[in-house]
């Protein structure tokens, strides 16, 4: 039995369904994520083949770097997605989900680039950059 999670942007013109497991949430403190959201990006991840998007014509994709793009609603501006060009997964902002997900926060990444107007005070691990080993650790 597949797990189903649904979400949408603030105005509802973009909605999505994930039919599969969601990765634990990472908080990204890089300057691009901070500038897009005003704080830090808290996102999960799913396989592209397990994500169905309705209203895709309302998504504006911004090429944030030569290696990734960011998707947001062209009407209300809700930040929704981050996708690396060479991966078969898509990151989805945790706050965009409409239903309880059971997701858990895992760690903070790009902490060396975090804003100077806040401190990270929770108990989750902090990494200066992204480390692919985050999900292999217990």
FENZILIN-V24667 format. One record per residue. NEAR is the number of other ideal C-beta (glycine too) atoms within 10 Angstrom. D_FIRST is the distance of its C-alpha to the first C-alpha in Angstrom with 1 decimal. Layout:
BEGIN
NEAR;D_FIRST
NEAR;D_FIRST
END
This chain:
BEGIN
3;0.0
8;3.8
12;6.6
11;9.4
23;13.0
14;16.1
20;19.7
20;23.2
24;26.7
14;29.4
14;30.7
15;27.4
17;28.6
26;25.8
18;22.2
24;19.0
14;15.2
23;13.2
14;9.7
13;9.2
13;11.0
20;14.5
18;17.5
15;19.8
21;22.6
25;25.9
23;29.0
22;31.2
23;34.9
19;36.3
11;38.9
17;36.9
25;34.1
19;36.7
10;38.6
18;35.6
16;34.4
9;37.5
14;36.1
22;33.3
24;30.0
17;26.9
23;24.0
24;20.5
19;19.3
19;16.5
15;16.6
10;18.5
10;16.4
18;13.4
17;16.0
12;17.4
16;20.8
13;22.7
17;26.4
12;26.7
9;30.3
18;30.9
19;29.9
12;32.9
13;32.3
12;34.9
10;35.6
16;36.1
10;37.2
6;37.6
10;34.2
16;31.9
15;31.6
21;30.6
23;29.2
21;30.4
21;30.8
17;34.2
15;34.9
14;34.1
12;34.0
22;30.7
20;29.7
24;26.1
20;25.5
21;27.1
19;26.6
13;28.4
10;29.9
7;28.9
13;25.3
9;22.0
15;20.7
22;21.7
23;22.6
25;22.0
23;24.2
19;22.5
14;24.7
21;23.4
18;20.1
12;20.4
9;17.8
7;17.5
16;15.6
8;16.2
15;17.8
11;20.8
15;24.1
17;25.0
19;28.4
20;31.1
24;32.2
22;35.5
18;37.2
11;40.5
16;40.3
23;39.4
13;41.6
5;44.7
7;44.2
11;41.5
8;40.6
12;37.3
5;37.6
10;34.2
5;33.3
14;30.9
13;32.2
15;34.3
16;34.8
12;37.7
10;35.6
13;32.1
13;31.4
6;28.5
8;28.6
16;27.4
12;23.9
7;25.2
9;27.3
2;26.3
END
